[in-house]
Amino acid sequence: MCKIRRVPLFAPPCVFYVTHIHKNKLRQWERDRERHTHARVHAQNSEMREMAQAFGWYVKAFLRKGVPSLFSDIKPLYKDVGKVQLMGELMEENLSLLRTEQKLVGEAEVDPPITILWVLEYLSNHYDRTGDSIKALAHINEALQYTPTVIDLHLTKARIFKHAGDLASASDECEIARKMDLADRFLNTVSTRYALRADRRQVAESTVALFTKDGDNPNNLFDMQCMWFEIEFGRSCLRNNLYGKALKKLKAVHTHFIDIIEDQFDFHTYCLRKMTLRAYITLLRCEDTIYKHKFFVRAALSLIETYVAIHDKPHSACKDEADPELEVLRLQHTATTHCNIYHTPELEVLRLQHLTLHPLPCAHTFVNTHAYARTHAHCTHAERERERARERETHTRKKRKREKEK
């Protein structure tokens, strides 16, 4: 057994000297890692003749150990069409040789039976990457027949269904994977996301509530600022013409960013008082680029699509929504479609009201300014000035009241 002796007293008590045997093992592991990395880089930069040999040697260790992330590691090689075809042919040779002799190409020893499972998993990802969904499904189904309890295989099958356009089947496969490990938060998140993309909103809400503190509280996700769920839920509502619910969920994302910006004011005096200047500079840079965050950009684009859809097709809104504003807008749109044929003063008034109230400027306001929520589409410049004057007057009155109390 290897012995470990403690370091002198002047060193931290949690640090240990490793014996000579442990050092040799670490050095050997580092050499193996450098050799694998060199093989991958060599396969990426070499010619076609040398690439097959480097690729075949590189993947053997991962296939024997059963590493699901092998395809993600090889993905940079898929930029070259010639290398993609060569890798597919080599893996097909490995598969045929494993079925007959249980060996990989160029090996004399028999490989473990589990090796064929990961070869099939790699080939399913390979054909999914090249766009051949039929072969990808055939290989992943064969892998599931070998071992149907591997969670990674079900996630791969769900990804294949998603790329093929069958979102309902993809959601079903993610649900199967989630039920295999109910304590995994990642599987819960993936299953919820796929359910929302398949427009199964009630299923998604019940699934994501399993990992919230108060599952029965509908505002729990809003309090936790779960923006990915709100964006996916809003886009699902937009696809089903539920414009009211879509606006509610998507505008909640903007509310979160406003709260984040307001919370940052407390750190200005704190950083200067504690002299944490590097953290303060990071905070200032974050404030300059906070509206470039991917969640804000996705919510902004979805909000613009919602406003444009309400403007162009207000009659397409789902009638199940109890939204009186959309109902009025739908009636106005119906009236304005007959204005050219039946031109009456009443219809002309409706047409002018429609031009005043239509929500298209909201989209332009959302793109051109970050404070779009404080403006309204049909407000004129004079009305906004009067509103600002009232806010200043209210602020002055409260300030005088506080001074009197002091």
PyMOL commands that set and color helices and strands:
alter all, ss='L'
color gray80, all
select helices_A, chain A and resi 20-45+48-65+70-79+81-101+115-130+133-146+151-164+167-180+185-197+201-211+220-223+227-239+243-263+265-274+277-288+290-292+294-312+314-316+324-336+345-357+360-368+372-374+381-405
alter helices_A, ss='H'
color red, helices_A
select strands_A, chain A and resi 5-6+16-17
alter strands_A, ss='S'
color yellow, strands_A
deselect
rebuild
show_as cartoon
